[in-house]
Amino acid sequence: MKTALITGASAGIGQATALELARRDIGVIATYRTHQAEGEETVDRIQAAGGRAVALPLDLGGQAGLGDFVASVAGALDATWGTSRLDFLVNNAGAGGGDMFADITEDRFDLLQQVLFKGPYFLTQRLLPVLVDGGAIVNVGSTSALPGQVTAGYSAYAAPKAALHAVTPYWAKELAGRRIRVNAVAPGTTRTRLGGDVLLSSPELVESLGQGVAFGRIGEPEEVARVIAFLLSDEAAWVTGQVVEVSGGQGL
């Protein structure tokens, strides 16, 4: 059985990706930061459907615990699947919410940079010895980091997402010798828990945001998850170094 590590898998795109990969007979390590019950719910849903999964805590807000986390991953791989190697990595964990440039604090700026870029950057580096040759990585970026998708109040969010887009082809080039493919998805506005659950609790806002999408609605986590699963699969064996927009035509 192949295995995948998905950060931020307690809800939204991460949880949907965990469930989608499990349906494809892939073992899942699902991480969570503060929502332990939801992380364990992801595992329970996978196991109820006949899959195998483990939930592990991970805080990308600092580098100090990354070594211990990688050791926990190795332990989970051995105990649950009898292997020492990981096939797939999905860098999905995030932090959301808008902050106007004139008002954002340095602490808030640093948090977004840490969670959205520096954290996944060095987590991926630490996991390289564990990833199998011929494996795959998908970074979850954002349409906010694409040209023509500028929304006031999101400069500090878009900047680290743009950095994640930028390193994707560089990682792809450097890891090509190991046949590790690296791609990114750039979801448009998607119904997730980011931004204080506002997209889950404000139907009027959801309707308004949908008016800016060609298909007339915002995206669902499962729609992004299926694209991530494709990029990890053998069907995308000749795709690497790409940033794939998954937005239903947002901004068209």
LOPALUM-229882 format. One record per residue (C-alpha): residue in three letters; x, y, z. Coordinates in pm, 1 decimal. Layout:
<pts>
res = ALA east = X north = Y up = Z
...
</pts>
This chain:
<pts>
res = MET east = 0.0 north = 0.0 up = 0.0
res = LYS east = 126.1 north = 346.0 up = -90.2
res = THR east = 121.6 north = 613.5 up = 178.4
res = ALA east = 58.6 north = 987.5 up = 187.4
res = LEU east = 113.2 north = 1262.7 up = 442.6
res = ILE east = -139.9 north = 1546.1 up = 426.8
res = THR east = -88.5 north = 1849.6 up = 646.5
res = GLY east = -395.2 north = 2028.9 up = 776.7
res = ALA east = -621.8 north = 1728.6 up = 720.3
res = SER east = -871.6 north = 1801.1 up = 998.1
res = ALA east = -1106.1 north = 1994.4 up = 767.1
res = GLY east = -1154.2 north = 2151.0 up = 426.5
res = ILE east = -927.7 north = 2064.3 up = 134.8
res = GLY east = -692.0 north = 1859.9 up = 353.6
res = GLN east = -967.6 north = 1639.1 up = 491.3
res = ALA east = -1126.0 north = 1597.5 up = 149.3
res = THR east = -787.3 north = 1498.3 up = 5.9
res = ALA east = -731.3 north = 1244.0 up = 283.8
res = LEU east = -1068.9 north = 1083.5 up = 211.9
res = GLU east = -1011.4 north = 1086.8 up = -163.9
res = LEU east = -668.8 north = 923.2 up = -137.7
res = ALA east = -802.4 north = 661.5 up = 103.5
res = ARG east = -1070.2 north = 573.2 up = -153.1
res = ARG east = -782.4 north = 507.9 up = -392.8
res = ASP east = -630.7 north = 256.8 up = -148.0
res = ILE east = -359.0 north = 489.7 up = -19.8
res = GLY east = -267.7 north = 491.2 up = 348.0
res = VAL east = -301.0 north = 836.2 up = 503.9
res = ILE east = -113.3 north = 1023.9 up = 773.3
res = ALA east = -338.9 north = 1320.3 up = 852.9
res = THR east = -199.8 north = 1609.6 up = 1053.9
res = TYR east = -381.8 north = 1864.3 up = 1265.6
res = ARG east = -268.5 north = 2158.1 up = 1478.1
res = THR east = -535.3 north = 2242.8 up = 1736.8
res = HIS east = -838.1 north = 2051.4 up = 1607.2
res = GLN east = -746.9 north = 1707.0 up = 1738.5
res = ALA east = -1105.8 north = 1579.3 up = 1742.0
res = GLU east = -1150.9 north = 1673.3 up = 1376.4
res = GLY east = -817.4 north = 1514.1 up = 1284.8
res = GLU east = -925.2 north = 1193.1 up = 1453.0
res = GLU east = -1262.5 north = 1220.5 up = 1278.8
res = THR east = -1079.4 north = 1214.6 up = 945.3
res = VAL east = -909.8 north = 891.5 up = 1051.5
res = ASP east = -1236.9 north = 742.6 up = 1177.4
res = ARG east = -1410.3 north = 813.9 up = 846.8
res = ILE east = -1128.8 north = 651.5 up = 653.3
res = GLN east = -1125.2 north = 346.2 up = 875.5
res = ALA east = -1504.2 north = 314.6 up = 863.9
res = ALA east = -1474.2 north = 289.8 up = 484.8
res = GLY east = -1211.4 north = 15.8 up = 512.8
res = GLY east = -899.6 north = 231.3 up = 476.5
res = ARG east = -599.4 north = 280.0 up = 702.9
res = ALA east = -498.1 north = 612.5 up = 852.3
res = VAL east = -318.9 north = 778.8 up = 1143.2
res = ALA east = -359.3 north = 1131.5 up = 1285.9
res = LEU east = -51.2 north = 1320.0 up = 1408.4
res = PRO east = -19.9 north = 1669.1 up = 1560.5
res = LEU east = 187.1 north = 1923.0 up = 1367.6
res = ASP east = 238.7 north = 2293.5 up = 1431.1
res = LEU east = 405.5 north = 2466.3 up = 1136.8
res = GLY east = 430.2 north = 2785.8 up = 1339.8
res = GLY east = 790.9 north = 2700.8 up = 1436.4
res = GLN east = 1082.6 north = 2486.2 up = 1326.9
res = ALA east = 1181.9 north = 2341.3 up = 1663.7
res = GLY east = 950.3 north = 2041.7 up = 1652.1
res = LEU east = 1005.0 north = 1931.3 up = 1293.3
res = GLY east = 1269.4 north = 1672.5 up = 1382.6
res = ASP east = 1041.7 north = 1508.3 up = 1637.3
res = PHE east = 754.1 north = 1518.0 up = 1389.9
res = VAL east = 954.6 north = 1340.7 up = 1119.4
res = ALA east = 1044.6 north = 1076.0 up = 1376.4
res = SER east = 672.2 north = 1037.6 up = 1453.5
res = VAL east = 601.7 north = 994.7 up = 1082.8
res = ALA east = 865.5 north = 722.6 up = 1058.1
res = GLY east = 716.9 north = 548.7 up = 1360.6
res = ALA east = 363.7 north = 565.4 up = 1218.7
res = LEU east = 477.4 north = 429.0 up = 882.2
res = ASP east = 647.0 north = 134.1 up = 1048.2
res = ALA east = 370.9 north = 56.6 up = 1298.4
res = THR east = 76.4 north = 94.0 up = 1060.9
res = TRP east = 206.6 north = -7.3 up = 719.3
res = GLY east = 531.3 north = -189.6 up = 791.4
res = THR east = 736.4 north = 50.1 up = 579.4
res = SER east = 996.0 north = 319.9 up = 633.4
res = ARG east = 909.3 north = 524.6 up = 326.7
res = LEU east = 645.8 north = 778.1 up = 230.8
res = ASP east = 512.3 north = 794.7 up = -125.9
res = PHE east = 328.4 north = 1125.9 up = -130.5
res = LEU east = 331.4 north = 1462.5 up = 48.7
res = VAL east = 56.3 north = 1725.2 up = 31.3
res = ASN east = 153.6 north = 2060.7 up = 182.8
res = ASN east = -193.4 north = 2189.3 up = 262.4
res = ALA east = -194.9 north = 2329.5 up = 618.8
res = GLY east = -283.0 north = 2695.3 up = 620.7
res = ALA east = -386.4 north = 3011.0 up = 797.5
res = GLY east = -638.5 north = 3253.9 up = 653.7
res = GLY east = -815.3 north = 3581.7 up = 695.9
res = GLY east = -760.7 north = 3921.0 up = 541.5
res = ASP east = -537.6 north = 4198.1 up = 673.2
res = MET east = -519.5 north = 4540.8 up = 512.6
res = PHE east = -163.6 north = 4650.3 up = 438.1
res = ALA east = -204.5 north = 4966.4 up = 646.6
res = ASP east = -314.8 north = 4768.1 up = 951.6
res = ILE east = -131.9 north = 4435.0 up = 957.6
res = THR east = 107.0 north = 4375.4 up = 1245.7
res = GLU east = 452.1 north = 4224.8 up = 1218.8
res = ASP east = 346.1 north = 3929.9 up = 1433.7
res = ARG east = 55.4 north = 3851.2 up = 1202.3
res = PHE east = 278.9 north = 3888.2 up = 896.5
res = ASP east = 539.1 north = 3653.5 up = 1046.5
res = LEU east = 272.4 north = 3394.0 up = 1131.9
res = LEU east = 145.3 north = 3384.3 up = 773.8
res = GLN east = 497.8 north = 3356.5 up = 635.4
res = GLN east = 582.2 north = 3077.1 up = 878.9
res = VAL east = 270.7 north = 2865.5 up = 830.4
res = LEU east = 220.5 north = 2918.7 up = 458.1
res = PHE east = 579.0 north = 2912.5 up = 331.5
res = LYS east = 868.4 north = 2861.2 up = 571.9
res = GLY east = 693.5 north = 2575.3 up = 753.0
res = PRO east = 614.6 north = 2365.1 up = 444.7
res = TYR east = 951.3 north = 2454.7 up = 291.3
res = PHE east = 1153.2 north = 2306.8 up = 574.8
res = LEU east = 907.0 north = 2028.4 up = 651.4
res = THR east = 952.2 north = 1906.8 up = 294.3
res = GLN east = 1329.9 north = 1931.7 up = 330.6
res = ARG east = 1319.9 north = 1723.9 up = 649.6
res = LEU east = 1098.9 north = 1462.5 up = 483.4
res = LEU east = 1319.0 north = 1414.5 up = 174.6
res = PRO east = 1505.9 north = 1116.4 up = 325.5
res = VAL east = 1169.5 north = 950.8 up = 395.9
res = LEU east = 1013.4 north = 1012.9 up = 52.1
res = VAL east = 1050.7 north = 728.9 up = -197.2
res = ASP east = 1223.0 north = 778.4 up = -529.6
res = GLY east = 943.5 north = 813.1 up = -781.9
res = GLY east = 710.7 north = 975.7 up = -528.6
res = ALA east = 519.6 north = 1302.0 up = -561.8
res = ILE east = 460.3 north = 1629.6 up = -378.8
res = VAL east = 168.7 north = 1870.6 up = -418.9
res = ASN east = 182.2 north = 2219.5 up = -270.4
res = VAL east = -151.4 north = 2390.9 up = -206.4
res = GLY east = -120.2 north = 2751.9 up = -317.3
res = SER east = -392.6 north = 3000.8 up = -401.8
res = THR east = -540.1 north = 3199.0 up = -688.2
res = SER east = -468.4 north = 3505.0 up = -473.2
res = ALA east = -106.3 north = 3459.9 up = -580.3
res = LEU east = -188.7 north = 3453.5 up = -952.6
res = PRO east = -188.3 north = 3754.6 up = -1187.4
res = GLY east = -524.7 north = 3921.9 up = -1218.0
res = GLN east = -662.5 north = 3779.2 up = -893.2
res = VAL east = -585.4 north = 4071.1 up = -660.5
res = THR east = -817.9 north = 4122.8 up = -363.0
res = ALA east = -759.8 north = 4409.8 up = -120.8
res = GLY east = -649.8 north = 4293.2 up = 222.5
res = TYR east = -470.3 north = 3977.8 up = 111.7
res = SER east = -117.0 north = 4091.9 up = 30.8
res = ALA east = 35.6 north = 3920.9 up = 336.9
res = TYR east = -153.2 north = 3599.4 up = 253.2
res = ALA east = -78.7 north = 3605.5 up = -119.0
res = ALA east = 294.6 north = 3668.8 up = -76.0
res = PRO east = 383.9 north = 3335.1 up = 91.8
res = LYS east = 142.5 north = 3151.7 up = -139.2
res = ALA east = 325.7 north = 3308.2 up = -434.2
res = ALA east = 653.7 north = 3192.9 up = -279.7
res = LEU east = 515.5 north = 2839.0 up = -257.6
res = HIS east = 420.5 north = 2858.6 up = -625.8
res = ALA east = 768.5 north = 2988.5 up = -708.3
res = VAL east = 962.6 north = 2711.0 up = -536.9
res = THR east = 749.9 north = 2437.6 up = -694.5
res = PRO east = 939.8 north = 2420.5 up = -1027.7
res = TYR east = 1271.9 north = 2458.6 up = -846.0
res = TRP east = 1196.1 north = 2158.5 up = -624.9
res = ALA east = 1076.5 north = 1972.9 up = -935.4
res = LYS east = 1406.9 north = 2036.8 up = -1110.2
res = GLU east = 1623.2 north = 1949.9 up = -809.8
res = LEU east = 1430.2 north = 1630.8 up = -727.9
res = ALA east = 1394.4 north = 1509.9 up = -1086.4
res = GLY east = 1701.9 north = 1292.2 up = -1042.9
res = ARG east = 1504.2 north = 1093.3 up = -787.4
res = ARG east = 1198.3 north = 1094.5 up = -1016.9
res = ILE east = 1001.1 north = 1285.8 up = -752.3
res = ARG east = 737.4 north = 1500.0 up = -919.1
res = VAL east = 645.7 north = 1834.7 up = -761.5
res = ASN east = 337.2 north = 2031.5 up = -859.2
res = ALA east = 107.0 north = 2287.0 up = -700.1
res = VAL east = -263.6 north = 2359.2 up = -710.9
res = ALA east = -401.5 north = 2711.3 up = -683.8
res = PRO east = -757.1 north = 2683.2 up = -550.3
res = GLY east = -996.1 north = 2970.3 up = -591.5
res = THR east = -1245.3 north = 3059.9 up = -320.8
res = THR east = -1337.9 north = 2726.5 up = -163.6
res = ARG east = -1579.4 north = 2637.4 up = 114.7
res = THR east = -1334.9 north = 2573.5 up = 402.1
res = ARG east = -1284.4 north = 2663.2 up = 768.0
res = LEU east = -1017.8 north = 2928.5 up = 698.1
res = GLY east = -1107.8 north = 3286.3 up = 780.4
res = GLY east = -1294.9 north = 3204.4 up = 1100.2
res = ASP east = -1550.5 north = 2970.5 up = 940.9
res = VAL east = -1701.9 north = 3266.9 up = 757.3
res = LEU east = -1759.3 north = 3063.0 up = 440.1
res = LEU east = -1942.8 north = 2799.7 up = 642.9
res = SER east = -2166.0 north = 3040.5 up = 831.2
res = SER east = -2244.8 north = 3323.6 up = 586.3
res = PRO east = -2454.1 north = 3203.8 up = 290.8
res = GLU east = -2500.4 north = 3559.9 up = 168.1
res = LEU east = -2122.4 north = 3606.1 up = 141.8
res = VAL east = -2086.5 north = 3271.1 up = -35.0
res = GLU east = -2348.1 north = 3376.6 up = -288.8
res = SER east = -2173.5 north = 3709.7 up = -345.8
res = LEU east = -1833.2 north = 3546.9 up = -395.9
res = GLY east = -1982.3 north = 3298.9 up = -638.3
res = GLN east = -2082.1 north = 3581.9 up = -869.2
res = GLY east = -1713.9 north = 3634.3 up = -950.9
res = VAL east = -1673.0 north = 3274.8 up = -1073.0
res = ALA east = -1752.3 north = 3163.8 up = -1428.6
res = PHE east = -1958.4 north = 2872.4 up = -1297.4
res = GLY east = -2149.9 north = 3100.2 up = -1060.8
res = ARG east = -2049.2 north = 2946.1 up = -727.9
res = ILE east = -1749.0 north = 2892.5 up = -501.2
res = GLY east = -1562.4 north = 2562.6 up = -501.1
res = GLU east = -1605.6 north = 2261.6 up = -278.0
res = PRO east = -1308.2 north = 2093.5 up = -105.5
res = GLU east = -1375.1 north = 1765.4 up = -285.0
res = GLU east = -1327.4 north = 1933.1 up = -623.9
res = VAL east = -978.0 north = 2046.5 up = -529.7
res = ALA east = -901.4 north = 1710.8 up = -367.0
res = ARG east = -966.8 north = 1523.3 up = -689.7
res = VAL east = -714.0 north = 1739.1 up = -874.8
res = ILE east = -456.2 north = 1682.3 up = -600.7
res = ALA east = -518.5 north = 1307.0 up = -621.8
res = PHE east = -470.6 north = 1322.0 up = -998.4
res = LEU east = -137.9 north = 1504.1 up = -965.2
res = LEU east = -16.8 north = 1239.4 up = -721.1
res = SER east = -131.0 north = 952.8 up = -942.5
res = ASP east = 47.2 north = 768.6 up = -1222.9
res = GLU east = -193.6 north = 939.7 up = -1462.8
res = ALA east = 12.1 north = 1257.8 up = -1405.1
res = ALA east = 347.6 north = 1080.2 up = -1438.7
res = TRP east = 461.3 north = 1327.2 up = -1706.9
res = VAL east = 355.9 north = 1639.9 up = -1515.5
res = THR east = 599.8 north = 1821.3 up = -1288.0
res = GLY east = 685.8 north = 2178.6 up = -1193.8
res = GLN east = 335.4 north = 2307.1 up = -1270.6
res = VAL east = 91.0 north = 2532.3 up = -1085.6
res = VAL east = -262.4 north = 2420.6 up = -1173.1
res = GLU east = -546.4 north = 2664.0 up = -1109.8
res = VAL east = -855.8 north = 2494.7 up = -963.7
res = SER east = -1112.3 north = 2772.6 up = -941.2
res = GLY east = -1410.2 north = 2709.9 up = -1169.2
res = GLY east = -1300.8 north = 3008.3 up = -1374.7
res = GLN east = -1265.9 north = 3261.3 up = -1094.1
res = GLY east = -1212.7 north = 3607.9 up = -1235.6
res = LEU east = -1305.0 north = 3515.6 up = -1593.6
</pts>
